[in-house]
Amino acid sequence: MHKVIFLILLTISLLTNSLLIHAEGEEFSCGFTYFGSHEVDASQNEAYVFQNKDTLSLTGWRNDEVYAKVAIHANTDTSLKVSSSSFKNQNEQIEDSNIEIGLLKEANASLGIGYDTSIPHVSIPEIITTEKEFEVLSNQTRYIWITIKIPSSQTPGVYEGFINIESNQTKKELKINLTVLSHVLEDSTSRYSLNLWQYPFSSLRYYDCLEGVEPFSEKHLQVLKEELKIYHAIGGRSITVSILDEPWGHQTYDDYPSMVDWVRNSDYSIYFDFSKFDAWVNLCMECGVDERIDTFSILPFDNAVTYVLEDGSRVRYPMVVGSDEWKDVWTYFLTTYIEHLEEKGWFEKTYIFIDERDMGQVEEAVKLIKGIKNQKGQSLKIASAINRVPNNESVFDEIDYVSISIAATPDESESFDEFIKHRKELGLETTLYNCSTNFPNTFAISEPDETIWTLEYMEKKGFDGFLRWALNAWNENPNQTLDYQHFEAGDILLIYPDLKDTSSPIPKRTVRLNMIEYGLHNNMKYHYLCEQLPPKMRQQLIMEFNEMNRTYGAYNMYGSMVASHDANRIITFDVLKHESIINKYARLLEYIERINQE
C-alpha cells in the first residue's frame, strides 16, 4: 500500500514538472535535477520529480550533509560564474563556510571493457570540483554540485539559501529551503566498517613531481596524505598493506610491490625489511585511518613470494600451498611479522587477508595462522573476501572478518540469514563487498542511486559494513579516460588524481564516493530511529525500510555489467522511498519528543 501511494505522489509531481525549458533568446536555462542520476532527460524516471525546479526543499539532521545538483543548459557559448549565499532563518544562519559549491567535471567512460576506441564512450558528470567559473558551449548541459554541511550545534528550523548563476548579461537565482531537524547524526564508523582498498603506488607513478622519488619517502607521503584525508572523511579506517609482490596478480595498471622486502643473502638466510611498511602504516595512523591493518596476503593469486637478492634483483619463487616448504616459509615470516607488530603496538589491529581463494587452500592457511602465537598465546586475526554463498563450513567460525560479494548474496535465504546471525553471536564481522561484473555497482556508468541502494541493502541483510575495490588504482591517466583492459570504466577508482604536472597534488572526490557516504548516513538515521521510536512505530519502520526490490544486471554487448530491463527505475524508486520513510519517522519522533517535554 505504501508503495502505491508513494508512486502516485511521484507521478503527480512528475506530471507537473517538465524537462529543462530552453527559453528562446536566453543565454542559458537552469534548474535543480536529481543527484541520484547522471542524465537530465530520462522523463520516465520517477527521480525527475526534482527536475526543472527553481526551488528545492531538502531535509537534514544536525551533523549531517545534504546534497543538491543543478543542471545548466546553454543556448549559446557563454562564460558562467556560480556562488551560494549563506542559509538563514529568522534568528540564525548556516555560515558560508559550510556551503561547498562547484562544477561537476565530466569523465570519459567506455561502455565496455578494454582500450577499444570503437566502443561507444560517454561523458559522465562525476568529478566534484570547487571550480566556480567555467565555460558552457552552445547546446551543452553542465552540472553544479552543492554540499551543505549542517553543524551539530545548529538550531533546528527552516533555512533559506540561494544558488546564483550568472553570465555577463544574465543572472539567475535558484532557491533551497532546508529543514534542519533536531536529531543529531552519529558518526557512521560507530556502527559500520568501511573498507576501500588503497593503491599508494599509483600516485608514485602518476605525478611528475614524484619522478625518481623512493616509495614512502617524505615527498611521496605528503601526496598520499591528501588521498587519505578523503578516505578518512567518509569513514575509512582500514589500511591496505602488501607483504609480498602483486598479491592479486598484476591486475592493475601499476605494479603493487611488497611493502616488506624479503631479503635473501648469499648463504640463503632471509631477513625482512619493514621500513616501507612502517612508513605507510604510520602515515595512515596519523591521518586517522587507524582501526585495521589488512595484510595481503598469505595466499597470493600465484602462491609465490619474491626474494630480493644482495645485488638488488628480485626472484619470484612459487610454492605449493600446504607443502612442508610452504609451511616453513610462512611460519618464519608470520613469527617475525608478529614480533614486529608487537613491537609497534599494532598486533591487535592486524588481519591476514585471504582474497577469493579455493576453500581447501583457505583451510590450510587458517590452520597455519592459528598455530602461530604471540607471547600471550594469541594468533593473528584472519580476514577473507569470498564470491560464493557459504555452505556451513566450520572454517568460517575461525575467520574474524568475512566479506561476501553482492553477486553471491541471496535476496531471500533463511540459511544465509542464519549465517549472518551466527557470526554476530560469535562476535565476528561480516561485510558486503562489490567490484567488477556485479550489479548494482559503483562504476562511472552506474547510476549514483545504485550505490545508495547497495548500502541500504547492506543494512537490510544485516551486514556490518561495506568493502569496495578500489579507492585509487588509477589507470594511465583517468583525467583523460577511464578505459582499462580488465574492468568496467570507473571500477578502478573512487577519487581522481590532480593534474599530472601539479607540484602539490590535491585529489578530487567523485559523486560515487559521496553516495557511499550518503547511504551510510541513511543507515545511521534508520538505526537511530529504530532505537528511539516506540515499539509499534519501530516495527512499522523496519517493515517499510526492508521492503526493497532486488534487481539484477546483464552484460551489454561490450562486456560491461549494466542494468537489465527497468532495474534502474526500481532502484531509484526504493532509494526515494527510503528517503521519504526516514524523513517521515524522523518528524514523528520530533513530535513525540516535543509532546513528552510539554
Protein Blocks (a to p, Z undefined) as FASTA:
>chain_A
ZZmmmmmmmmmmmmmpccddddehiabdcddddfkbfblklmkbmklmmgopabdcdddd
ehiacddddddddfbdcdddddddddddfkbccdfklpccdddddddddfbecjbfkbcc
ddddfbacfbfbdcddehiacdddddddddfklccdddddddddddfkbccddddddddd
fbdcddfklmpccdddddfklmmmmpmklgoiaehiaklmmmmmmmmmmmmmnopabdcd
dfbehklopabfbdcddfbdcdddfkopacddfklmmmmmmmmmmnopakbccdddfbdf
kopacdddfkopacdddddehiaklmmmmmmmmmmmmmmmmmnopmmmpccddehiafkl
mmmmmmmmmmpccfkopacddddddfbdcehiaklmmpmbdcddfklmcfbdfklmmmmm
mmmmnopacdddddehiacdfdfklcfklmmmmmmmmmmnopabdcdddfklccfblmlo
ccdfkbcehklpcbdcddfkbcbdcddddfklmmmmmmmmmmmmmmmmmmmmcfklmmmm
mmmmmmccdddddddfkopacdehjlmmmmmmmmmmmmmmmmmmmmmmmmmmmmmmZZ
